[in-house]
Amino acid sequence: MELFQAKDHYILQSGEKALWCSRKDGSMVVRPATDLLLAWNPICLGLVEGLLGKIQLHSDLPLGLILIRQKALVGKLPGDHEVYKITKIVVIPLSDDEPQDLELELCKKHHFGINKPEKITQSPDESKFLLKTLSQIKSNVGVPIKKKVKENKEKERLERRLLEELFKIFMDSDSFYYSLTYDLTNTVQRQNDGEKTDKPLWQRVDDRFFWNKHMIQDLINLNDVQADSWILPIIQGFVQVEEMVVNYSDSSDEEKSSPETPLQEPPCVDDIHPRFLVALISRRSRHRAGMRYKRRGVDKNGNVANYVETEQLIHVHNHTLSFVQTRGSVPVFWSQVGYRYNPRPRLETGETETIPYFAAHFEEQLKIYKKQVIINLVDQSGREKLIGDAYLKQVLLYNNPNLTYVSFDFHEHCRGMKFENVQTLADAIGDLITDMKWGWVDQAGVICRQEGLFRVNCMDCLDRTNVVQAAIARVVMEQQEKENGDCCHANATEKPEPDLGAVEVRAKNLDADTRTRA
């Protein structure tokens, strides 16, 4: 994608389409690529990977056009969909000022590019003349002009500081991802539950995780199908994709190392050693995001601080298995005031005032996920007890049969870094994990659906939550591998594709919703 600078516009060109963005007011319009000939003195600044949107860092500063300057391939999800991480961005002020130090890769199609201007050397006589003129100007400068110069310097410092913070968000956090062909905002199950549609990617996304929606809203408001290809949904979170080979050979490690066992050539990867693709996708909600200690609890729209949906995927032999969990702040009005380590939590409103907003949060959750199992990891004594008790009271007042509450004092059970004691919790909720099942799809459609999900929280929804979600994920993955491992191993000597009849039986054994196969 090429970026051009014209007198009144910045122009993005991709194929036969071009997006014109005004340097005066930031307005956008989609035009044919051939209209570049009508632009006033267009200059190719270089190549970019995509458009994030527009942002105004401060009311005193101009709008900025945010573009993806560099990306890194994370991996390929089932269906050969490439996923990228944003590694560098560039911000171009929408003003008459010349863009500075963009450091874009130059476009090879155009022989002209923006080169850094050469330093102009001056003769001694010219320098003396300029110094004399400058001293005369300084002597005539009034107080208002000096004040304006000072304001401009302060404005430049503010802009520089805000831009540095913006760059840190993208370049230091490693937390912004996108795909041109795959919907990273929706789980496998949600993608397959809806009707198949030809809508563009941005119209199919889950609004909660469409991170740059506000930044690109002006383009959405155009309501122009020609603009669809320029609207690129970004998620904030984490994506990792790994490919591995699993050995289902019956021989043990001792037998393999025995001198009596003859050495054999490794079997074909697609037979006894099938390839597994494993992926982890975490999506952070764009609502009520912020730093811990500064963002806590619920708001008046039912959104909770730092809400994240995490999906684990296993893909083998055209079968994709998905399991989803969520985390989020305790959905009552509470805060922690102060900058010292672990400030004391406090409730902001009474029990009665909290009821409608607690209900608003879980009504949306139950609408999306049908059932919820709350795993509350806050301490049942000490300063955290206040928040845990308020949570339990709200659950009892809400009194919904689709909501299950589980309390586990993580610090008490895992004192002294004995995280293996989390197995106590995993054993206690083993039946809930099994009953919840997981999403399971193949090329023909849905085989099994996950019924409900675990909503895990501690105070920060960080370390304790990570440990417990990992323990639950491991139990589910072991069950998934057993189901698919048996299927793959049974069919290894016959054909690379698993026996769909055997898969159907296993789905029925899980009391899953099944379909009639042709």
Backbone torsions as a table, in degrees:
resi	resn	phi	psi	omega
1	MET	NA	126.7	-175.7
2	GLU	-98.2	144.0	177.7
3	LEU	-113.1	125.3	179.6
4	PHE	-115.6	146.5	174.2
5	GLN	-111.7	123.2	174.4
6	ALA	-119.1	179.4	-175.4
7	LYS	-60.5	-44.9	-174.1
8	ASP	-113.5	-2.8	-174.4
9	HIS	-142.9	158.0	160.0
10	TYR	-107.0	136.5	-172.3
11	ILE	-124.7	124.0	172.8
12	LEU	-99.0	129.3	-178.4
13	GLN	-124.3	128.8	177.1
14	SER	-140.0	112.2	-178.3
15	GLY	64.3	-126.1	-176.6
16	GLU	-94.9	4.6	-178.1
17	LYS	-116.6	154.0	177.5
18	ALA	-141.8	144.5	178.0
19	LEU	-113.9	119.8	-179.5
20	TRP	-99.8	128.4	179.8
21	CYS	-121.7	120.3	-175.0
22	SER	-68.3	136.6	175.3
23	ARG	-82.2	-5.6	-179.2
24	LYS	-91.6	-52.3	-174.3
25	ASP	-127.3	0.8	178.2
26	GLY	80.2	3.1	179.9
27	SER	-65.7	148.4	-176.0
28	MET	-121.5	148.8	176.0
29	VAL	-151.7	143.4	178.6
30	VAL	-95.6	130.3	-178.7
31	ARG	-136.5	162.0	176.2
32	PRO	-63.8	150.2	-179.6
33	ALA	-61.0	-28.4	-179.2
34	THR	-66.1	-19.1	179.7
35	ASP	-69.9	-8.5	176.7
36	LEU	-58.6	-27.4	179.2
37	LEU	-66.9	-20.1	-178.4
38	LEU	-90.3	-10.1	-178.8
39	ALA	-71.7	153.3	-178.9
40	TRP	-83.5	107.8	176.0
41	ASN	50.6	61.7	-179.9
42	PRO	-70.0	136.6	178.5
43	ILE	-124.9	129.6	179.1
44	CYS	-77.6	117.9	179.3
45	LEU	-85.4	-22.6	180.0
46	GLY	142.7	-163.5	-175.8
47	LEU	-106.7	142.5	173.2
48	VAL	-131.3	164.9	-175.2
49	GLU	-96.5	-22.5	-178.4
50	GLY	173.4	175.1	-177.9
51	LEU	-108.9	127.4	174.2
52	LEU	-90.6	-34.9	-179.9
53	GLY	139.4	-156.6	-180.0
54	LYS	-120.8	153.0	179.2
55	ILE	-149.0	146.0	172.9
56	GLN	-118.7	108.2	-174.6
57	LEU	-70.4	-27.0	-179.5
58	HIS	-156.9	150.5	-177.5
59	SER	-62.4	-23.8	179.6
60	ASP	-88.1	-3.4	-176.9
61	LEU	-109.8	154.0	179.1
62	PRO	-72.6	162.9	172.7
63	LEU	-60.2	149.8	176.9
64	GLY	-122.6	137.3	176.1
65	LEU	-90.9	118.4	-177.4
66	ILE	-100.3	122.8	-178.5
67	LEU	-123.0	150.5	175.6
68	ILE	-81.6	115.5	-177.3
69	ARG	-88.9	-33.3	-177.2
70	GLN	-150.4	144.5	-179.5
71	LYS	-132.6	165.3	176.1
72	ALA	-136.0	133.7	179.2
73	LEU	-72.4	122.8	178.6
74	VAL	-85.9	-39.7	-179.1
75	GLY	162.3	-173.7	179.8
76	LYS	-120.1	127.6	177.4
77	LEU	-86.3	165.4	-179.8
78	PRO	-49.1	133.7	-174.7
79	GLY	96.5	8.1	177.7
80	ASP	64.5	33.7	179.1
81	HIS	-87.2	121.4	-179.4
82	GLU	-81.3	137.5	178.1
83	VAL	-118.2	134.3	-176.8
84	TYR	-120.5	149.4	172.0
85	LYS	-106.3	137.2	177.1
86	ILE	-79.2	121.7	-178.0
87	THR	-107.5	-27.5	178.2
88	LYS	-146.6	144.6	176.2
89	ILE	-125.2	169.4	173.7
90	VAL	-137.5	139.5	179.5
91	VAL	-116.9	122.6	-178.4
92	ILE	-112.3	117.5	179.0
93	PRO	-63.3	131.7	176.6
94	LEU	-86.5	81.0	-177.9
95	SER	-152.6	-177.0	178.5
96	ASP	-79.1	-10.5	-179.0
97	ASP	-66.9	148.8	178.1
98	GLU	-75.6	137.9	177.3
99	PRO	-66.2	141.1	-175.3
100	GLN	-114.6	133.4	169.8
101	ASP	47.5	55.8	179.0
102	LEU	-72.1	-31.3	178.4
103	GLU	55.5	39.6	178.3
104	LEU	-81.6	153.4	172.9
105	GLU	-69.1	128.2	-176.7
106	LEU	-72.1	144.1	-179.5
107	CYS	-77.4	126.1	-177.0
108	LYS	-75.6	-18.1	-179.2
109	LYS	-72.0	-25.8	-175.4
110	HIS	-111.7	133.7	-179.0
111	HIS	-79.4	-12.4	178.1
112	PHE	-103.0	140.8	176.5
113	GLY	-149.9	169.6	179.0
114	ILE	-84.1	114.3	177.0
115	ASN	-105.1	149.9	177.6
116	LYS	-65.3	128.9	-178.2
117	PRO	-63.4	142.6	178.9
118	GLU	-72.5	149.5	178.9
119	LYS	-70.9	133.5	-179.3
120	ILE	-91.5	121.7	179.3
121	THR	-90.0	142.7	-177.8
122	GLN	-117.3	149.6	176.9
123	SER	-76.7	157.9	178.7
124	PRO	-56.0	-38.3	-179.6
125	ASP	-65.0	-42.2	178.7
126	GLU	-63.0	-40.3	-179.6
127	SER	-62.6	-44.4	179.4
128	LYS	-62.0	-41.1	-179.4
129	PHE	-63.6	-42.8	-179.8
130	LEU	-65.6	-40.1	178.7
131	LEU	-63.2	-41.9	179.3
132	LYS	-63.7	-44.4	179.0
133	THR	-62.8	-42.8	-179.1
134	LEU	-62.2	-40.1	-179.9
135	SER	-66.0	-34.8	178.4
136	GLN	-68.6	-40.0	178.8
137	ILE	-64.2	-43.4	-179.4
138	LYS	-60.3	-39.6	-177.9
139	SER	-67.4	-22.7	-178.0
140	ASN	-100.3	-1.0	-177.8
141	VAL	-73.1	128.8	179.1
142	GLY	-85.7	171.2	179.5
143	VAL	-60.4	-42.2	179.9
144	PRO	-59.1	-39.2	-179.2
145	ILE	-68.7	-41.2	177.9
146	LYS	-60.9	-40.2	179.7
147	LYS	-64.0	-39.9	179.8
148	LYS	-66.2	-40.4	177.7
149	VAL	-61.5	-42.2	179.2
150	LYS	-63.6	-42.2	178.9
151	GLU	-63.8	-39.7	179.1
152	ASN	-64.0	-39.0	178.5
153	LYS	-65.8	-42.1	178.1
154	GLU	-63.8	-38.8	178.4
155	LYS	-64.2	-42.1	178.1
156	GLU	-64.2	-40.9	178.5
157	ARG	-64.3	-41.0	178.1
158	LEU	-62.5	-45.9	-179.9
159	GLU	-62.4	-42.2	-179.7
160	ARG	-63.9	-41.3	-179.0
161	ARG	-67.7	-41.6	179.2
162	LEU	-67.1	-39.1	177.8
163	LEU	-65.0	-39.5	177.7
164	GLU	-60.4	-40.9	179.0
165	GLU	-66.9	-39.1	178.8
166	LEU	-64.2	-43.0	178.5
167	PHE	-63.4	-38.7	178.9
168	LYS	-61.7	-39.8	-179.5
169	ILE	-56.6	-42.6	-176.3
170	PHE	-86.6	-39.9	-169.8
171	MET	-91.9	-23.8	-178.4
172	ASP	-99.9	-26.9	-175.7
173	SER	-82.0	-25.0	-176.9
174	ASP	51.6	45.6	-172.0
175	SER	-128.7	16.0	-179.4
176	PHE	-119.5	126.6	-172.4
177	TYR	-134.2	156.6	176.0
178	TYR	-157.0	162.2	172.9
179	SER	-140.2	141.7	179.8
180	LEU	-79.3	-17.9	-172.7
181	THR	-127.5	-13.3	-175.6
182	TYR	-117.2	140.4	179.4
183	ASP	-84.7	96.1	-178.7
184	LEU	-73.0	-14.9	-177.1
185	THR	-83.0	-18.6	-176.0
186	ASN	-113.9	144.0	177.2
187	THR	-71.0	164.5	176.6
188	VAL	-57.3	-40.3	-178.0
189	GLN	-66.1	-44.3	179.1
190	ARG	-65.1	-35.9	178.9
191	GLN	-65.5	-31.7	-177.6
192	ASN	-94.3	-16.6	178.8
193	ASP	-76.8	-31.1	-179.2
194	GLY	-79.3	166.3	177.4
195	GLU	-71.2	143.6	176.9
196	LYS	-64.5	133.5	-175.2
197	THR	-140.4	156.3	177.1
198	ASP	-98.4	13.8	179.8
199	LYS	-62.1	149.2	176.7
200	PRO	-62.9	160.3	-173.8
201	LEU	-54.4	-44.5	-173.9
202	TRP	-66.8	-22.0	178.9
203	GLN	-85.0	-8.2	179.3
204	ARG	-102.7	-4.1	-171.7
205	VAL	-75.3	160.2	171.9
206	ASP	-80.7	119.1	-173.4
207	ASP	-58.5	-28.5	-178.3
208	ARG	-62.3	-30.4	-172.4
209	PHE	-112.0	8.1	177.0
210	PHE	-80.0	82.2	-165.7
211	TRP	-61.6	-40.1	-174.7
212	ASN	-98.3	21.4	-177.1
213	LYS	-58.9	-46.2	-178.6
214	HIS	-63.7	-37.2	-177.2
215	MET	-68.8	-25.5	-175.6
216	ILE	-113.4	14.7	-175.7
217	GLN	-60.3	-37.1	179.9
218	ASP	-59.8	-36.1	178.9
219	LEU	-72.1	-37.5	176.4
220	ILE	-64.1	-39.7	-177.4
221	ASN	-67.0	-15.8	176.5
222	LEU	-62.2	-27.2	-179.6
223	ASN	52.3	44.8	-176.7
224	ASP	-121.2	122.3	-178.4
225	VAL	-61.4	-24.6	178.5
226	GLN	-68.9	-18.6	-178.6
227	ALA	-87.5	-11.2	-174.3
228	ASP	-57.3	-40.4	-176.3
229	SER	-69.7	-14.1	-179.8
230	TRP	-93.5	-12.8	-177.8
231	ILE	-89.9	107.6	-174.8
232	LEU	-112.3	108.7	179.6
233	PRO	-71.3	132.4	178.9
234	ILE	-115.1	140.5	171.4
235	ILE	-111.0	151.2	169.6
236	GLN	-106.0	134.2	-178.4
237	GLY	159.1	-125.3	-176.9
238	PHE	-155.1	138.9	175.1
239	VAL	-137.8	128.6	173.3
240	GLN	-136.9	134.2	-179.4
241	VAL	-128.1	125.5	180.0
242	GLU	-130.3	147.3	175.2
243	GLU	-115.7	133.6	-179.0
244	MET	-142.9	162.4	179.9
245	VAL	-114.4	129.2	-178.5
246	VAL	-109.5	134.0	-179.5
247	ASN	-96.1	117.3	178.0
248	TYR	-102.0	19.3	179.2
249	SER	-62.5	141.6	-178.2
250	ASP	-75.5	-17.9	-176.5
251	SER	-72.0	138.9	-179.1
252	SER	-83.2	171.6	179.1
253	ASP	-63.0	-35.3	-179.8
254	GLU	-66.7	-40.1	179.6
255	GLU	-65.7	-37.5	-179.1
256	LYS	-66.2	-33.8	-176.5
257	SER	-88.8	-6.2	-178.6
258	SER	-68.7	138.7	-180.0
259	PRO	-67.9	-19.9	-179.3
260	GLU	-80.2	-16.1	-179.2
261	THR	-84.0	117.3	-178.7
262	PRO	-67.6	143.2	177.6
263	LEU	-72.3	135.2	179.6
264	GLN	-124.7	154.4	177.1
265	GLU	-69.4	143.7	179.7
266	PRO	-62.0	137.3	-178.3
267	PRO	-69.5	170.2	179.5
268	CYS	-62.2	142.2	-177.4
269	VAL	-59.1	-38.6	-174.8
270	ASP	-83.8	0.8	178.5
271	ASP	-101.2	-95.6	-177.4
272	ILE	-74.4	-26.0	-178.6
273	HIS	-113.7	78.2	-178.7
274	PRO	-72.1	152.6	177.2
275	ARG	-83.9	133.4	174.9
276	PHE	-113.8	135.9	170.8
277	LEU	-105.7	124.6	-179.8
278	VAL	-118.9	131.7	-178.3
279	ALA	-136.6	149.7	174.9
280	LEU	-129.3	125.4	-179.1
281	ILE	-127.1	119.4	174.5
282	SER	-112.5	131.6	-178.2
283	ARG	-119.8	122.2	179.5
284	ARG	-95.9	131.7	-180.0
285	SER	-65.0	145.0	178.2
286	ARG	-82.3	-9.1	-179.7
287	HIS	-91.2	133.4	177.1
288	ARG	54.3	41.0	174.9
289	ALA	-83.7	152.4	177.8
290	GLY	166.9	179.2	-178.9
291	MET	-70.9	146.0	174.5
292	ARG	-64.3	153.2	-170.9
293	TYR	77.1	-29.2	179.1
294	LYS	-97.4	-24.5	177.1
295	ARG	-123.5	114.0	-178.6
296	ARG	-137.6	153.6	168.7
297	GLY	66.6	-154.9	-172.9
298	VAL	-107.1	158.0	172.6
299	ASP	-111.6	-176.0	-174.1
300	LYS	-79.4	2.0	172.4
301	ASN	-104.3	2.8	-179.9
302	GLY	85.0	6.4	177.4
303	ASN	-85.0	140.5	178.3
304	VAL	-108.1	157.1	-177.5
305	ALA	-66.9	137.4	172.0
306	ASN	50.0	55.9	178.6
307	TYR	-84.0	131.4	-177.1
308	VAL	-136.2	132.4	172.2
309	GLU	-104.8	126.9	-178.1
310	THR	-118.2	130.2	-179.4
311	GLU	-123.3	129.6	173.3
312	GLN	-105.7	137.7	-176.7
313	LEU	-123.9	139.9	168.0
314	ILE	-126.9	130.2	180.0
315	HIS	-127.7	125.3	177.7
316	VAL	-152.2	135.2	176.9
317	HIS	49.5	48.9	177.7
318	ASN	66.1	11.7	175.0
319	HIS	-108.2	131.9	177.6
320	THR	-118.6	124.6	179.4
321	LEU	-113.3	133.5	-173.5
322	SER	-131.5	139.8	173.4
323	PHE	-136.5	134.9	-171.1
324	VAL	-122.0	138.3	171.8
325	GLN	-133.7	160.2	176.0
326	THR	-130.0	162.3	173.0
327	ARG	-140.7	156.4	179.0
328	GLY	178.6	158.8	-177.2
329	SER	-61.4	155.2	177.6
330	VAL	-58.5	123.4	-170.7
331	PRO	-80.9	56.4	169.3
332	VAL	-129.1	169.4	-180.0
333	PHE	-84.2	106.5	179.7
334	TRP	-147.7	164.2	-177.7
335	SER	-153.5	169.7	172.4
336	GLN	-133.9	113.4	-173.7
337	VAL	-99.4	135.5	177.4
338	GLY	115.6	162.6	-176.9
339	TYR	-104.7	-9.3	-179.2
340	ARG	-70.1	164.3	-176.4
341	TYR	-62.6	131.3	174.3
342	ASN	51.6	62.6	178.0
343	PRO	-63.8	155.6	-176.2
344	ARG	-68.1	129.0	178.1
345	PRO	-74.2	154.2	177.2
346	ARG	-147.0	150.0	177.8
347	LEU	-85.0	138.7	-176.3
348	GLU	-95.0	-27.2	-179.2
349	THR	-134.4	168.3	179.0
350	GLY	-78.5	172.7	-177.6
351	GLU	-60.2	-46.0	-176.6
352	THR	-66.9	-42.6	-178.8
353	GLU	-64.3	-25.5	-176.6
354	THR	-79.6	-25.1	-170.7
355	ILE	-50.9	-51.6	-175.7
356	PRO	-64.9	-30.6	-177.2
357	TYR	-82.3	-33.9	171.5
358	PHE	-61.8	-44.8	179.7
359	ALA	-63.7	-40.3	-179.8
360	ALA	-60.6	-39.6	179.7
361	HIS	-63.0	-49.7	-174.4
362	PHE	-79.3	-22.4	173.8
363	GLU	-64.0	-40.3	176.7
364	GLU	-68.3	-41.7	179.7
365	GLN	-61.0	-45.0	-178.6
366	LEU	-71.7	-28.9	175.7
367	LYS	-66.0	-37.8	-178.2
368	ILE	-82.1	-45.0	-169.8
369	TYR	-109.2	-4.9	175.9
370	LYS	74.4	-52.5	179.7
371	LYS	-133.2	152.1	179.6
372	GLN	-134.7	134.5	170.2
373	VAL	-113.9	110.8	179.5
374	ILE	-81.6	127.0	172.4
375	ILE	-113.7	101.7	-176.8
376	ASN	-97.9	117.9	-172.4
377	LEU	-104.9	7.8	-178.3
378	VAL	-69.7	156.3	-179.0
379	ASP	-63.3	140.8	178.7
380	GLN	-91.2	10.1	174.6
381	SER	-146.7	167.5	178.8
382	GLY	78.1	-158.4	-172.6
383	ARG	-69.0	-25.5	-178.9
384	GLU	-78.3	-17.9	-176.1
385	LYS	-57.4	-35.1	179.5
386	LEU	-55.5	-44.3	-177.8
387	ILE	-73.2	-41.8	179.2
388	GLY	-61.9	-41.6	179.7
389	ASP	-66.2	-40.8	179.1
390	ALA	-63.8	-38.2	178.3
391	TYR	-62.1	-49.8	-178.0
392	LEU	-62.1	-40.4	179.5
393	LYS	-61.3	-41.4	179.7
394	GLN	-66.9	-37.5	177.2
395	VAL	-62.2	-43.5	-179.8
396	LEU	-66.0	-39.3	178.9
397	LEU	-69.4	-36.0	179.1
398	TYR	-67.1	-41.3	170.2
399	ASN	51.4	57.2	179.7
400	ASN	-109.5	127.1	-177.7
401	PRO	-63.8	-17.5	-179.8
402	ASN	-89.9	6.8	-179.9
403	LEU	-116.7	121.5	178.3
404	THR	-114.4	134.1	-176.8
405	TYR	-112.5	127.3	177.2
406	VAL	-127.5	127.5	178.3
407	SER	-111.1	134.6	-179.5
408	PHE	-142.6	111.0	-180.0
409	ASP	-74.8	93.5	-172.8
410	PHE	-60.3	-47.6	-176.5
411	HIS	-65.0	-32.7	179.5
412	GLU	-70.7	-43.7	-176.8
413	HIS	-79.2	-29.1	-174.4
414	CYS	-111.9	25.7	-179.6
415	ARG	-57.2	141.0	-179.9
416	GLY	77.2	29.1	177.2
417	MET	64.0	24.0	178.9
418	LYS	-87.8	70.1	-176.2
419	PHE	-68.6	-16.8	178.1
420	GLU	-63.2	-18.0	179.8
421	ASN	-71.4	-8.8	173.9
422	VAL	-62.1	-19.6	177.7
423	GLN	-59.4	-28.2	176.3
424	THR	-58.6	-43.8	177.5
425	LEU	-67.2	-45.1	-179.0
426	ALA	-59.1	-40.0	178.4
427	ASP	-66.8	-39.5	-176.6
428	ALA	-66.9	-33.0	-178.6
429	ILE	-104.3	17.5	-177.5
430	GLY	-55.8	-42.3	-180.0
431	ASP	-65.6	-37.3	178.5
432	LEU	-65.0	-38.8	178.5
433	ILE	-63.8	-45.1	-178.8
434	THR	-65.3	-43.7	-178.3
435	ASP	-66.7	-28.0	-177.9
436	MET	-71.3	-28.7	-179.6
437	LYS	59.4	-156.2	-179.1
438	TRP	-155.5	166.2	176.2
439	GLY	-76.2	139.9	-177.1
440	TRP	-146.4	116.1	-180.0
441	VAL	-131.7	154.9	170.9
442	ASP	-134.4	-164.8	-175.7
443	GLN	-65.2	-26.3	-177.6
444	ALA	-84.8	-17.8	-179.9
445	GLY	139.4	-151.9	-174.5
446	VAL	-84.8	130.0	174.5
447	ILE	-99.9	-42.6	-175.1
448	CYS	-146.9	147.4	-179.9
449	ARG	-119.2	143.6	171.7
450	GLN	-74.8	129.8	-176.8
451	GLU	-110.2	93.4	-177.4
452	GLY	93.5	-177.1	177.2
453	LEU	-161.7	165.9	177.2
454	PHE	-90.6	131.2	173.9
455	ARG	-110.9	105.6	-172.4
456	VAL	-103.2	138.5	176.1
457	ASN	-150.0	149.8	163.1
458	CYS	-122.4	-144.2	177.2
459	MET	-79.5	-49.5	-177.9
460	ASP	-93.9	-12.6	-173.9
461	CYS	60.0	39.1	-179.4
462	LEU	-119.9	-96.2	-168.5
463	ASP	-64.1	-55.1	-179.0
464	ARG	-60.7	-42.6	179.3
465	THR	-62.5	-41.4	178.3
466	ASN	-57.5	-47.1	-176.4
467	VAL	-61.5	-46.5	-176.6
468	VAL	-70.7	-42.2	178.1
469	GLN	-63.4	-36.4	177.2
470	ALA	-64.8	-38.7	179.3
471	ALA	-65.3	-43.1	177.5
472	ILE	-64.9	-42.6	-179.8
473	ALA	-60.6	-37.2	-179.4
474	ARG	-66.7	-42.1	178.5
475	VAL	-60.1	-46.2	-179.1
476	VAL	-64.0	-43.6	-178.0
477	MET	-63.8	-37.1	177.4
478	GLU	-63.5	-40.1	177.6
479	GLN	-66.3	-41.7	179.5
480	GLN	-63.8	-44.4	-179.0
481	GLU	-65.3	-34.9	178.2
482	LYS	-65.0	-46.3	-179.9
483	GLU	-62.3	-49.8	-177.3
484	ASN	-78.5	-29.8	177.9
485	GLY	-63.8	-44.0	177.9
486	ASP	-61.1	-41.5	-178.9
487	CYS	-65.7	-47.5	-177.8
488	CYS	-65.7	-41.1	-177.6
489	HIS	-67.7	-38.2	-179.0
490	ALA	-65.5	-29.0	-176.0
491	ASN	-103.0	4.1	-174.2
492	ALA	-62.1	-37.0	-176.5
493	THR	-88.1	-5.7	-176.5
494	GLU	-102.3	-55.3	-177.7
495	LYS	-162.6	155.4	-177.6
496	PRO	-67.5	-28.4	179.8
497	GLU	-80.9	137.8	179.2
498	PRO	-69.6	156.7	177.8
499	ASP	-71.9	111.0	-176.4
500	LEU	-65.1	-28.9	176.7
501	GLY	-63.8	-42.2	178.4
502	ALA	-65.0	-39.2	177.7
503	VAL	-63.5	-39.5	-179.9
504	GLU	-61.8	-43.5	179.2
505	VAL	-60.9	-44.2	-179.1
506	ARG	-64.4	-36.8	177.2
507	ALA	-64.8	-39.0	178.4
508	LYS	-67.0	-37.2	178.3
509	ASN	-61.8	-24.0	178.8
510	LEU	-89.7	9.4	-176.1
511	ASP	56.1	37.6	-177.3
512	ALA	-88.1	162.4	171.6
513	ASP	-74.1	121.7	-178.0
514	THR	-117.3	169.6	-179.0
515	ARG	-129.7	161.9	178.0
516	THR	-82.6	127.8	-179.9
517	ARG	-96.7	148.6	178.2
518	ALA	-70.5	NA	NA
